[in-house]
Amino acid sequence: MSSYIQKILVACSLLFLQSCVTSLHRLVTYDKAAQEPRVTGLWQQEEKTIEIQPVKQSELANEFNQLWNGKDKKQLSEQDKKDSILYYEKSYVLSFIKSDVKYFMLVNFIPLNNELYADIYPLAMMNTDTSNKKEINEYDGEFGYTSSHTFAKLIFAGSNSIELRFLDGGFIAGQIGKGRVAIKNEKDELSGAILITASTEELQRFILKYGKDERLYDRKNSVILTRKA
Amino acid sequence: MTKQFFWLDNLWIRVLQHLFFWGLSFYIFLQFFKTGAKAERIDYLYTALFQFSLLPTVYLNLKWLLPGFANKRNWLAYTFFILILISLFSWLNFQFFERWSVKILPDYFFISYFTWRQVAGFFIVYVAISSLLKLSKSWFRVNELQRQLLQSEKQKIQNELKALKAQVNPHFFFNTLNSIYSMALDKDDRLPGTVLQLSDLMRYFLYESKEDFVALDKELRVLNDYIALQKIRSDEKLLMEEKMEGEVKNERIAPLLLITFLENAFKHGNRTGSKMAFIKLFIRVQQGQLDFQVENDKGIIDKVETKENSGVGLENVKRQLELLYPGRHQLIIHNLADRFVVHLQLKL
């Protein structure tokens, strides 16, 4: 279990370079997922250019179409139908390039307590070096990474700026260590890394109850996205 | 309460029982609520708070609702109040974990793991378990009281039977001695033999009739001795018909039951004038059932017997039948103009 958790954490830190919460379960359910047109488009974050698009319009549209929309919907199980709605109809793909590698992440939005939250889930990495254009594969493929969910509150400053205020993994891990947070988790005793294993319903309840508690957010490492002209 | 059930009323044992129940409940909840591989401080706190919210419901039900309404069969009021109680405290539990703990315990982060309905489910389970435990204790208590009551009833019956037997024996001897008295007056040669037979009967009455039940064949032998005694006494003036059928081995009967009827027949038989007295005796034992019938013609009752003592033997035997063969006997007495017929059926 410990190496499993470590791999998840490595994937998270690769993407955000910060202490983020890693969760085994997603925060968003198909019925509560929100479509959020305000987030689509090209965004600048420090030196990175980030693109957010609905799944249907993204580079991965074909793959998603095959995975979640290509099947005969009448033959889908109830759960697959729900997943199809969530992943194909209500999901967004966030992509950016860093060190010649293009990262793709699946983003879902959910309004809780009159605030908008993002559930970010790594999807794939692709080598952008034209001389060696080879798909690196999904995170849990070649590198043995298993993807995990991480959560952020979205704060809009007009239509041209979004602050992604991530749940502070360090604070929450510290509070869990002190025995002050009752949320299901698995702890790697060797590294101290913590994977939240609470169910989606419990995660939503936790956010509903403590979503406005600023202690839970890592404000110093908030990601500010500025819309590119 | 007897020593066996002392734990029902001992205060310390009851306290220990409650502590054990809540301790076990706490352990199970802790395993259920713990957030990681091992229980942390928050898990103990969460479990304690969750369990604490159950206490008012459980104890108000045990101390107020069950004795106040359920015990009095007022189910409507009980259902109403228990639903109010469960709804109220499960709502408080839910609200505390879902909302109020933010302000009451700001340094701790926890949520209600359940919906209000699910919390109410826990409350219902705890009310049911604690009520059943209470009922099981009541069952032990009732059982013990029943046992004591039965014992006391049995003792009462034994005492009553002893008293009845004590009345039967003198009654029989009283009549027999009257007969011997008559024989002595007549200077009958058979008197010594008669006295000897009486002595055998006395042995039976004094020693063996103290048992609750005796072998049926022994009781029938005594009947025969008694008949022989009475035959000698009545001389040629008695027409006696006896018929016994069936297998009596291994069957048992309460002592002195049958002889009382026979004694009655002889006592009331016609012994005066030239007319022959008759007594017909029929006994059959078949498939664990005894059919006993004795029929006699009516005569003049012993003058020695006072009016107060008249019928004492029959009343005694009726009471003995009620006590020893409840629902297992049928006694029919036909008091006709010229005859007296007693028919007794007994399930042995």
Interface residues (C-beta under 8 A of the other chain):
Chain A: Q175 I176 K178 G179 R180 V181 A182 I183 K184 N185 E186 K187 E202 R205 F206 K209 Y210 D213
Chain B: F33 T35 G36 A37 E40 R41 I42 D43 L45 Y46 E98 R99 V102 D107 Y108 F109 F110 I111 S112 Y113
